């Protein structure tokens, strides 16, 4: 249900800011854990003028709080003892940070009894190059020619470029730091080894507005004497194929930002005698091609090991046949330190089975659908060409299905050198797959020939979930897998076909679910910047971000609203007002764009693409309804964010706007009996969740929603937009049993339908595949993804209602535990790693009563709502406790600690 109106928001915000509970007993001092800066542990190369500190607290007992903190930075800044319970979003306030400088910091806290904790160990951070004058490097590359292929016929897949520079460090080295970037993708090499664990650097941006760079401390990689720094670069998002441009035959199908990828960087060396040296990219570097003959994110990679330039990135290599590097144009975009989280290896997967559906065709099943690459290990004669094709499903004949990949070739090729055991993985492409089809081998391979490497920008370690129904546990695993596969530099819609774009509708509908499953604070920070960069000149946010190209309709209702919903989500979950402030100007332009479209009647019409309730089943909610509903929701969120920023005049404006929209919406779409004019599941779900119903009619609207679902056999008719909101509204209005029946449904359309049909991920369509349909290989091949997180937005309901974990105000300082218990499920348990620490909630019917176990992190409070009759006895462990009672629930207010409640009598 929509959060409180303007006045309540103000009161809630002020109450949160003033909260400092008192302790009940004196325990051992608190421990400070997970100290971070800008959401990262020991970050390098930050360029934020006032970076923000954060930490979590641990401590024995109950009702433990922080009453003060003290931060020291080794540049002389000392916050002093600050009376505050804040543990995050604490901005540095010392002397201006210097460019290219390492710093150390530490923190200690005092508890409610004024006991000090120990200091943390010294944490580190370093600044990047803060001024343009700090940059010495030039953008360089190696010329390989230009695209002369037929635009829509033969693919143009140029080779990777190799760049190197030999230099001598003549004195002992104190410190060495590399600052590097590329227009395209690059891998940095130093003395024969890759630098860093990250992949797909420097990340995807609108290169005309900004270009991210990386900072690597390489002190331990340098040696006195000759050293070699090198880089391999490829087209990437900068010059390669992106999305569906080739499929729909745009006037340009690649090279949306530029033609030739280029590298720029510099290595800063500090010697022990106090002198310094900078090795910068320029035309003294040497360039060539090598064994990577093709490298494209969508199409795949081809590597000829016979052409390997062994030792090219080491001292002593003869590069006399390499050409002088060519200088390229400096980009328009601002050079900026990367704010997000990098793509890295997440998991190594061993095949669960290997089959040979046709002679010489070997299919490796990795057991689940992931995004990443396959590592090949073979022994073969020189010149043996091994081809790897990737897919999510198998055809009836057992070969890999590729029809749904459309124009993405998604094929890697390795040509063997014949030199013993050869191990190879691509660097500049990735695929969405469960199956790898291998051809070209002279003999049948063992399972060790293929290792799947799942990759992601996030670690899926923020939650746990357990339920009485094993199907729902599998659903949870599928949600995690799909989020990991698609939170890949940007929140992509899918990782396998010719798309992989940061679709805004998918992102906004799933945003809150994402926060329960992973720490996405930095990831969303980067994507919100992408959204801001992609905003159209007239105010709308586009259908995806970054936005390299568009078709005639550039925006869509419920898609463009991501520009408001994502900053709000970051504020709500992480108490991050800085990203809201960053996005504020763009959000106000967007609201002006909507106001202009809505006119004097306050009803924003449809417009743009009008994707609607995407992939709904049999019922279509009107474009006007969706546009008007989201306009109201945006106004409510803007009210709350304006209040958080202290923009009270703007908050009042948006509160009044919401009131006007609500009146107009009810007049247009809600009838006197509480039914919507369209009488569809999605219309009730959106109108109720967005608080657009007149208060006296809301219960009737919720009852009609429940009636429609039950009349449909406890199944959905909804698509991307409606499904999540149906679940949330049902529990908001007391229809928990029905929500659980939907949650456990296995008939089409339902989540259980995909699980029953063998899914290991979330599908784009409710019916993407069925075991019994022999025509599945070609069903919906034009648009059928088996790794598409939008329908996984049920995770929000799972945690917010199933487990009952929510936040009262921003940042989980004041926690709500309100589990939606139901005999339809019997038990549920899980945890969430909030920005303040671990929240656990578990409930189960046993021994004639309801048992609820809760853990609340240090320095927070919780309002715990337990269902039961008014005369039910409530026990905390063995102790009978007094509670407040209203609306069928007992309210217990607690501080930090673990609690075991028993409700002796259940309605």
Secondary structure as GFF3:
##gff-version 3
##sequence-region A 1 907
A	DSSP	alpha_helix	6	18	.	.	.	ID=ss1
A	DSSP	beta_strand	31	37	.	.	.	ID=ss2
A	DSSP	beta_strand	52	58	.	.	.	ID=ss3
A	DSSP	beta_strand	66	73	.	.	.	ID=ss4
A	DSSP	beta_strand	82	83	.	.	.	ID=ss5
A	DSSP	beta_strand	90	91	.	.	.	ID=ss6
A	DSSP	beta_strand	102	111	.	.	.	ID=ss7
A	DSSP	beta_strand	123	126	.	.	.	ID=ss8
A	DSSP	three_ten_helix	132	134	.	.	.	ID=ss9
A	DSSP	beta_strand	140	141	.	.	.	ID=ss10
A	DSSP	beta_strand	161	169	.	.	.	ID=ss11
A	DSSP	beta_strand	173	183	.	.	.	ID=ss12
A	DSSP	beta_strand	185	190	.	.	.	ID=ss13
A	DSSP	beta_strand	193	194	.	.	.	ID=ss14
A	DSSP	beta_strand	210	217	.	.	.	ID=ss15
A	DSSP	three_ten_helix	219	221	.	.	.	ID=ss16
A	DSSP	beta_strand	225	234	.	.	.	ID=ss17
A	DSSP	alpha_helix	236	239	.	.	.	ID=ss18
A	DSSP	beta_strand	262	271	.	.	.	ID=ss19
A	DSSP	beta_strand	276	280	.	.	.	ID=ss20
A	DSSP	beta_strand	286	288	.	.	.	ID=ss21
A	DSSP	beta_strand	292	296	.	.	.	ID=ss22
A	DSSP	beta_strand	300	304	.	.	.	ID=ss23
A	DSSP	three_ten_helix	305	307	.	.	.	ID=ss24
A	DSSP	beta_strand	323	324	.	.	.	ID=ss25
A	DSSP	beta_strand	326	327	.	.	.	ID=ss26
A	DSSP	beta_strand	334	337	.	.	.	ID=ss27
A	DSSP	beta_strand	344	350	.	.	.	ID=ss28
A	DSSP	beta_strand	353	358	.	.	.	ID=ss29
A	DSSP	beta_strand	361	378	.	.	.	ID=ss30
A	DSSP	beta_strand	385	391	.	.	.	ID=ss31
A	DSSP	three_ten_helix	403	405	.	.	.	ID=ss32
A	DSSP	beta_strand	411	415	.	.	.	ID=ss33
A	DSSP	beta_strand	422	424	.	.	.	ID=ss34
A	DSSP	beta_strand	431	439	.	.	.	ID=ss35
A	DSSP	three_ten_helix	447	449	.	.	.	ID=ss36
A	DSSP	beta_strand	450	456	.	.	.	ID=ss37
A	DSSP	beta_strand	463	467	.	.	.	ID=ss38
A	DSSP	alpha_helix	470	486	.	.	.	ID=ss39
A	DSSP	alpha_helix	504	517	.	.	.	ID=ss40
A	DSSP	alpha_helix	521	534	.	.	.	ID=ss41
A	DSSP	alpha_helix	562	574	.	.	.	ID=ss42
A	DSSP	alpha_helix	577	598	.	.	.	ID=ss43
A	DSSP	three_ten_helix	599	601	.	.	.	ID=ss44
A	DSSP	alpha_helix	623	644	.	.	.	ID=ss45
A	DSSP	alpha_helix	648	669	.	.	.	ID=ss46
A	DSSP	alpha_helix	681	689	.	.	.	ID=ss47
A	DSSP	alpha_helix	695	711	.	.	.	ID=ss48
A	DSSP	alpha_helix	720	732	.	.	.	ID=ss49
A	DSSP	alpha_helix	736	744	.	.	.	ID=ss50
A	DSSP	alpha_helix	751	756	.	.	.	ID=ss51
A	DSSP	three_ten_helix	776	778	.	.	.	ID=ss52
A	DSSP	three_ten_helix	789	793	.	.	.	ID=ss53
A	DSSP	alpha_helix	794	797	.	.	.	ID=ss54
A	DSSP	pi_helix	798	802	.	.	.	ID=ss55
A	DSSP	beta_strand	805	807	.	.	.	ID=ss56
A	DSSP	three_ten_helix	810	812	.	.	.	ID=ss57
A	DSSP	beta_strand	814	817	.	.	.	ID=ss58
A	DSSP	beta_strand	827	834	.	.	.	ID=ss59
A	DSSP	beta_strand	837	846	.	.	.	ID=ss60
A	DSSP	beta_strand	849	856	.	.	.	ID=ss61
A	DSSP	beta_strand	861	867	.	.	.	ID=ss62
A	DSSP	beta_strand	874	876	.	.	.	ID=ss63
A	DSSP	beta_strand	879	880	.	.	.	ID=ss64
A	DSSP	beta_strand	884	886	.	.	.	ID=ss65
A	DSSP	beta_strand	889	894	.	.	.	ID=ss66
A	DSSP	beta_strand	897	903	.	.	.	ID=ss67
###
